[in-house]
Amino acid sequence: MYCEKCGTKNEPGSKFCEKCGHKFDITEPSKINEIIKNFKELPKKSKIIMGSVTIIIVLAIIFLTILLNNPVKKVRDNLETYYAKYHDNYTKELVSIGEILKDNRTNLDVLNDIKKTVFEEVNNWVKNFNTNYKDKDSLVEAYDKVNGAIYSIYSYYDGIDYMLNNEDYEKFSSELKDLYSSKLNYLYGSKEEDNYTKYIYYIKVTEEDSYYKTAQEYISDYVKDELESFKAKIAEDYKIDDNASLEDKLTKYLDALDYLKKNTISNNLDLSTTKDYQDLVTNYENEAIKLVKQIITTKKEKLEYYPALDLLNDVLKNINEDNSEYQDLEDLKSELESLLPDKLVNKYVVEYAHSNDSTYSTTINEEKYDNYLYFSFDGENAYRTYRLNKSYKTLKTKIVIGPDWPKEYSGKFIIYGDDKELFKTDTITKDTKDNLEITLDIKDVDDLKIVFETSNKSAWTERFYIYLVEPYLYK
């Protein structure tokens, strides 16, 4: 064996160098042999376990060595330390990250992993900011830290793509500002004693905010109270009398709908955006729809198609198109339009005397009518004859006594079909109230003659009239 100090060859097993006296550090063969002997005598299973442990220890050492030298982990560690100790001038970690970027500037895989890590870390800062704060001061302090740290990273690296580029910075900055504004509104609102002012602040709390659920619970309760008060007023002002006619009930519902749509603001609160308000409107609409269908069924049986159509058009003006039954009303309107009768006043006049007709609407005794015939008191029979060409089955009209009719005046209506008397009234006076509606079978009639028979004569300065209003022809 050779001396490790002077290189002199010595006898095997020597304890000291024979030239320089250096002491040799040699494990006694007996101890080495004993260790080897003991290992050989171990069971096979124990040998495997010992070997496995040795391998694990070696791999762990290798892994830790790699991990500690991993540039991506170093960047993450530096960011976490930087954020934990953040203040305006704290740049030690940023410098270190800059060196890591420089050392790996040719390794795109590492740079991309660094980019991902930076994005994740900054995103966590913003998410951690989205928590609850005891007051405005603590909120401002937290915001200044997150916002300052993000801006410092962006500005220090001049927006390079592998840290925070301009797009990244704008995204995080905008998200942070929105959260800050939202939380500020919540904290302001939480201090308010006025319910409406609190409501205004709370509706500005965004869905992404940790305060959102609490704010929405308040808003829901506040709106609910306002709606209950609003509904109570509607129910009282437009109370439906169970004994009222169907048309009177319909008028109430239409009036209520009109009020609902013109008065969506209650105590400065826009109720129209709430589901409860929309459900209330839909409920009144559905009641109106149910009633108008019943009324129109009756009017159809009476051949009152024009009044039915006018009524239906009034209802349609008050119904939202997204109502599930709106199309049913449109279909009913089309049906009524297909059944509309012709107007007698539009037919060819064969002959006439002391009478006239009009296609214009008029008001008689405070009632409005769409078209009419009128006959004057002139001491002679007044008449009009229309050519129907055997095209109709029914004539429907109503007698209306003109205003200021002298009590002593009287007359009769007689209707002829091709010179055959089809209808004749009793004597009509100013006080006549009954039997003023006429529904007449005119099937196969070519010429229809309507005669007002009277012997009364009025002065030309005070002409008096009797009317047949809305004379309709049905096929």
C-alpha positions in Angstrom: 0.0 0.0 0.0 1.2 3.5 -0.7 1.4 6.5 1.7 -1.2 9.0 0.6 1.1 11.8 2.0 4.6 11.0 0.6 3.9 8.1 -1.9 6.2 5.6 -0.2 5.3 1.9 -0.7 4.6 0.2 2.7 3.8 -3.3 3.7 0.2 -4.3 3.7 -1.6 -3.7 7.0 1.0 -1.1 8.2 -0.4 1.4 10.6 2.3 4.1 9.9 4.4 5.1 6.9 7.9 3.8 7.3 9.3 6.9 5.7 7.3 9.9 7.0 5.4 8.3 9.9 1.9 9.2 8.5 -0.8 7.2 10.2 -3.0 5.2 7.9 -6.8 5.3 8.5 -7.7 1.7 7.7 -10.7 -0.2 8.9 -9.7 -3.3 10.5 -10.2 -6.2 8.2 -11.9 -8.1 10.9 -14.6 -5.4 11.2 -15.1 -5.2 7.4 -15.3 -8.9 7.3 -17.8 -8.9 10.1 -20.0 -6.4 8.3 -19.9 -8.4 5.1 -20.5 -11.6 7.0 -23.6 -10.0 8.8 -25.0 -8.7 5.5 -24.6 -12.1 3.9 -26.4 -13.8 6.8 -29.5 -11.4 6.5 -32.7 -12.9 5.1 -33.4 -12.2 1.4 -36.4 -10.1 2.2 -34.4 -7.8 4.4 -31.7 -7.4 1.8 -34.4 -6.3 -0.7 -35.8 -3.8 1.7 -32.4 -2.4 2.5 -31.6 -2.1 -1.2 -34.9 -0.3 -1.9 -34.4 2.2 0.9 -30.9 2.9 -0.5 -32.3 3.5 -4.0 -35.1 5.8 -2.6 -32.6 7.8 -0.6 -30.4 8.3 -3.7 -33.4 9.3 -5.9 -34.7 11.7 -3.3 -31.3 13.4 -3.2 -31.3 13.6 -7.0 -34.9 15.0 -7.1 -34.2 17.6 -4.4 -31.1 18.7 -6.2 -33.1 19.1 -9.5 -36.0 20.8 -7.7 -33.9 23.3 -5.9 -32.3 24.3 -9.1 -35.6 24.4 -11.1 -35.9 27.9 -12.6 -39.8 27.8 -12.6 -39.9 26.9 -8.9 -37.4 29.7 -8.2 -39.6 32.2 -10.0 -42.7 31.0 -8.0 -40.7 31.2 -4.7 -39.5 34.7 -5.5 -43.0 35.9 -6.4 -44.5 34.5 -3.2 -41.8 36.2 -1.1 -42.1 39.4 -3.1 -45.9 39.5 -2.5 -45.6 38.6 1.2 -43.1 41.4 1.8 -44.5 43.8 -0.8 -43.8 47.5 -0.6 -43.1 50.1 -3.3 -39.3 49.8 -3.3 -39.0 46.1 -2.7 -37.3 44.7 -5.8 -34.8 42.1 -4.6 -37.0 39.2 -5.8 -37.8 40.9 -9.1 -34.1 41.3 -9.8 -33.6 37.6 -9.1 -36.4 36.7 -11.4 -34.8 38.8 -14.1 -31.6 36.8 -13.8 -33.5 33.6 -14.1 -35.2 34.9 -17.3 -31.8 35.9 -18.6 -30.2 32.5 -17.9 -33.0 30.7 -19.7 -33.6 33.1 -22.5 -33.0 30.4 -25.1 -35.1 27.8 -23.5 -38.7 28.4 -24.7 -40.2 25.6 -22.7 -38.9 27.0 -19.5 -40.0 30.6 -20.5 -43.5 29.4 -21.3 -43.7 27.5 -17.9 -42.5 30.7 -16.2 -45.2 32.7 -18.0 -47.9 30.2 -16.8 -46.6 30.3 -13.2 -46.6 34.1 -13.1 -50.2 34.2 -14.5 -51.3 31.7 -11.8 -49.6 33.5 -9.0 -51.1 36.9 -10.0 -54.5 35.4 -10.5 -54.3 34.0 -7.0 -53.5 37.5 -5.6 -56.7 38.8 -7.2 -58.8 35.9 -6.0 -57.5 36.3 -2.5 -58.5 40.0 -2.7 -62.1 38.9 -3.2 -62.9 38.4 0.4 -64.8 40.4 3.0 -63.4 43.4 4.8 -64.4 45.0 8.1 -64.2 48.6 6.8 -63.2 50.8 3.9 -59.6 51.3 5.3 -58.8 47.6 5.2 -60.3 47.3 1.8 -58.2 50.2 0.4 -55.1 48.7 2.1 -55.7 45.3 0.5 -56.4 46.9 -2.9 -53.3 49.0 -2.8 -51.2 46.0 -2.1 -52.6 43.8 -4.9 -52.8 46.6 -7.4 -49.3 47.9 -6.6 -47.7 44.4 -6.8 -49.3 43.7 -10.2 -48.3 47.1 -11.6 -44.7 46.8 -10.2 -44.2 43.5 -12.0 -45.7 44.8 -15.2 -43.7 48.0 -15.2 -40.4 46.4 -13.9 -40.2 44.0 -16.8 -41.6 46.6 -19.2 -44.5 44.3 -20.2 -42.4 41.5 -21.6 -44.5 38.6 -22.7 -43.0 36.0 -20.3 -44.0 38.0 -17.2 -47.1 40.2 -17.6 -47.7 41.7 -21.1 -50.1 44.6 -21.7 -53.1 42.3 -22.2 -52.5 40.4 -19.0 -52.0 43.6 -17.0 -55.2 45.1 -18.4 -57.2 42.0 -17.6 -56.0 41.7 -14.0 -56.2 45.5 -13.4 -59.8 45.7 -14.8 -60.9 42.7 -12.7 -59.4 44.2 -9.6 -61.0 47.6 -10.1 -64.4 46.0 -10.7 -64.1 44.0 -7.5 -62.9 47.1 -5.5 -65.7 49.2 -6.8 -68.3 46.5 -6.0 -66.9 46.0 -2.5 -66.8 49.7 -1.8 -70.5 50.0 -2.7 -71.3 47.1 -0.4 -69.4 48.7 2.5 -71.1 52.1 1.9 -74.5 50.4 1.7 -74.0 48.5 4.9 -73.6 51.8 6.8 -76.8 53.3 5.3 -80.0 53.5 7.4 -82.2 54.6 4.5 -83.5 51.4 2.9 -83.7 52.7 -0.6 -80.2 54.2 -0.5 -78.9 50.8 0.8 -80.8 49.1 -2.0 -79.1 51.4 -4.6 -75.6 50.6 -3.3 -76.4 46.9 -3.1 -77.6 46.6 -6.7 -74.1 47.7 -7.7 -72.5 44.7 -6.1 -71.4 42.3 -8.9 -72.0 38.6 -9.2 -68.3 37.9 -8.9 -68.1 39.6 -5.5 -68.0 37.6 -2.2 -70.6 40.1 -0.9 -73.0 39.3 -3.8 -75.1 36.7 -2.0 -75.6 38.9 1.1 -76.5 41.9 -1.1 -79.0 39.9 -3.1 -80.7 38.7 0.0 -81.3 42.3 1.1 -82.4 43.3 -2.4 -84.8 40.4 -2.6 -86.5 41.2 0.8 -86.6 45.0 -0.1 -88.2 44.4 -3.5 -90.6 41.8 -2.0 -91.9 44.4 0.6 -92.4 47.0 -2.1 -94.2 44.5 -4.4 -96.5 43.4 -1.6 -97.4 47.1 -1.0 -97.9 47.7 -4.7 -100.0 44.6 -5.2 -102.2 45.6 -2.2 -102.8 49.0 -3.8 -103.7 47.4 -7.2 -106.1 45.0 -5.6 -107.8 47.8 -3.6 -108.1 50.3 -6.5 -109.2 47.8 -9.1 -111.3 45.4 -6.9 -113.4 43.1 -8.9 -117.1 42.9 -8.0 -118.2 39.2 -8.3 -121.7 40.4 -9.3 -120.5 42.7 -12.1 -121.1 41.8 -15.7 -118.3 40.1 -17.7 -117.6 43.3 -19.6 -117.4 45.4 -16.4 -114.9 42.9 -15.0 -112.9 43.0 -18.2 -112.8 46.8 -18.0 -111.4 46.5 -14.5 -108.7 44.1 -15.5 -107.7 46.3 -18.5 -107.6 49.4 -16.3 -105.4 47.5 -13.8 -103.1 46.5 -16.6 -102.9 50.0 -17.9 -102.0 51.2 -14.4 -99.4 48.5 -14.0 -97.6 49.4 -17.2 -97.7 53.1 -16.6 -96.6 52.9 -12.9 -93.6 50.6 -12.8 -91.8 52.9 -10.3 -92.6 52.5 -6.6 -90.6 54.5 -4.1 -88.0 55.1 -6.8 -87.8 51.3 -7.4 -88.3 50.0 -10.9 -90.5 47.0 -10.3 -90.9 46.0 -13.9 -87.6 44.2 -13.9 -88.7 41.8 -11.1 -90.2 38.4 -11.7 -93.0 39.0 -9.1 -94.1 42.2 -11.0 -94.0 40.3 -14.4 -96.0 37.5 -12.8 -98.6 40.0 -11.6 -98.9 41.5 -15.1 -99.3 38.0 -16.6 -102.0 37.1 -14.0 -104.0 40.2 -14.9 -103.5 39.5 -18.6 -104.7 35.9 -18.3 -107.8 37.0 -16.4 -108.5 39.5 -19.2 -107.9 36.9 -21.9 -110.3 34.4 -20.1 -113.0 37.0 -19.9 -112.7 38.3 -23.5 -113.0 34.8 -24.8 -116.2 34.3 -22.8 -117.6 37.6 -24.0 -116.7 37.0 -27.7 -118.4 33.6 -27.6 -121.6 35.3 -26.5 -121.2 38.1 -29.1 -120.6 35.5 -31.9 -123.9 33.8 -31.0 -125.6 37.2 -31.3 -123.8 37.9 -34.6 -122.1 40.9 -33.0 -118.8 40.5 -34.8 -117.8 44.1 -35.1 -118.2 44.9 -31.4 -116.5 41.6 -30.6 -113.5 42.6 -32.9 -113.3 46.0 -31.3 -113.3 44.5 -27.9 -110.6 42.0 -28.8 -108.4 44.7 -30.3 -108.6 46.7 -27.1 -107.5 43.6 -25.2 -104.6 42.9 -27.6 -103.2 46.4 -27.0 -102.8 45.5 -23.3 -101.3 42.0 -23.7 -97.6 41.3 -24.1 -96.7 39.4 -27.2 -94.7 36.9 -25.2 -97.9 35.8 -23.3 -98.5 32.1 -24.0 -102.1 32.9 -25.1 -101.3 35.9 -27.2 -101.3 33.8 -30.4 -104.7 32.4 -29.4 -106.1 35.9 -29.4 -104.5 36.6 -32.8 -106.2 33.4 -34.2 -109.5 34.5 -32.7 -109.1 37.9 -34.3 -108.5 36.2 -37.7 -111.6 34.2 -37.2 -113.7 37.2 -36.4 -112.4 39.1 -39.4 -113.4 36.2 -41.6 -116.9 36.4 -40.1 -117.4 40.2 -40.4 -120.6 41.1 -42.0 -121.0 43.6 -44.8 -122.3 47.1 -44.1 -125.8 47.8 -45.6 -124.7 51.4 -46.1 -122.1 50.3 -48.6 -124.7 48.6 -50.9 -126.1 50.2 -54.0 -129.1 52.4 -53.3 -132.0 51.8 -55.8 -134.3 54.5 -54.5 -134.8 56.7 -51.5 -136.8 59.6 -50.0 -136.5 61.7 -46.9 -133.6 59.5 -45.8 -129.8 59.1 -45.9 -127.0 56.9 -44.7 -123.4 57.3 -43.6 -120.3 55.2 -43.4 -118.9 57.4 -40.7 -119.2 56.9 -37.0 -121.5 59.1 -34.9 -122.6 59.5 -31.3 -126.3 59.5 -30.6 -127.6 59.8 -27.0 -124.0 59.5 -25.8 -123.5 56.1 -27.6 -121.1 55.8 -30.4 -122.0 53.9 -33.6 -119.9 52.9 -36.5 -122.4 53.6 -39.4 -126.1 54.3 -39.7 -129.3 55.2 -41.6 -131.4 58.1 -40.6 -135.0 59.0 -41.5 -136.6 62.4 -41.1 -140.0 63.5 -39.9 -141.5 65.2 -43.0 -145.1 64.3 -43.0 -144.5 61.6 -45.6 -143.1 58.1 -45.6 -139.2 58.0 -45.7 -137.6 55.0 -47.3 -134.4 53.5 -48.8 -134.1 50.5 -51.1 -130.8 48.6 -51.4 -129.8 46.0 -54.0 -128.6 42.8 -52.3 -128.5 40.4 -55.2 -129.8 37.5 -53.0 -126.3 37.3 -51.4 -127.2 37.5 -47.7 -129.1 35.5 -45.1 -129.6 37.9 -42.2 -130.0 41.6 -41.5 -129.1 42.8 -38.0 -129.6 46.4 -36.8 -131.1 48.5 -34.0 -133.6 51.4 -33.8 -132.3 54.5 -32.0 -134.6 57.4 -31.3 -133.0 60.8 -32.0 -132.4 63.3 -29.2 -135.0 66.0 -28.4 -137.7 64.0 -30.1 -141.1 65.7 -29.4 -143.4 63.4 -27.3 -146.3 63.7 -29.8 -144.2 62.4 -32.7 -144.5 58.7 -33.7 -144.0 56.3 -36.5 -143.4 52.7 -37.6 -140.6 50.8 -39.4 -141.6 48.4 -42.2 -139.1 46.3 -44.1 -139.9 44.7 -47.5 -138.0 42.0 -49.3 -138.8 42.2 -53.1 -142.1 44.0 -52.2 -143.0 41.4 -49.6 -143.4 42.6 -46.1 -140.9 40.9 -43.8 -141.0 43.0 -40.7 -143.1 45.7 -39.0 -142.7 47.4 -35.7 -145.4 48.6 -33.3 -145.9 52.4 -33.1 -142.7 54.0 -31.9 -142.8 57.0 -29.6 -140.3 59.0 -27.6 -140.9 56.7 -24.7 -140.5 53.4 -26.6 -137.8 51.3 -24.8 -138.5 47.7 -25.9 -138.2 45.7 -29.2 -135.7 48.1 -30.7 -133.3 45.4 -31.9 -134.0 43.8 -35.3 -132.7 40.4 -36.5 -134.3 39.6 -39.8 -134.1 36.6 -42.2 -133.4 38.1 -45.7 -132.5 34.9 -47.5 -133.0 35.1 -51.3 -133.9 38.8 -51.1 -132.8 40.8 -54.2 -134.0 44.3 -53.2 -134.4 45.3 -49.5 -136.7 48.3 -48.8 -136.8 50.0 -45.4 -139.7 52.3 -44.8 -140.2 54.7 -41.9 -144.0 55.4 -41.9 -145.1 58.7 -40.2 -147.6 61.4 -40.6 -145.8 63.9 -38.4 -144.1 66.9 -40.1 -141.4 68.9 -38.5 -140.4 72.4 -39.4 -137.2 72.7 -41.5 -135.6 74.7 -38.7 -136.0 71.9 -36.2 -135.5 68.6 -38.1 -135.9 65.4 -36.0 -134.6 62.0 -37.0 -134.9 58.3 -36.2 -132.0 56.0 -36.9 -131.2 52.4 -37.8 -127.6 52.0 -36.4 -125.0 49.6 -37.7 -127.2 47.7 -40.1 -125.1 44.6 -40.9 -125.6 41.9 -43.6 -124.6 38.3 -42.8 -124.0 35.6 -45.4 
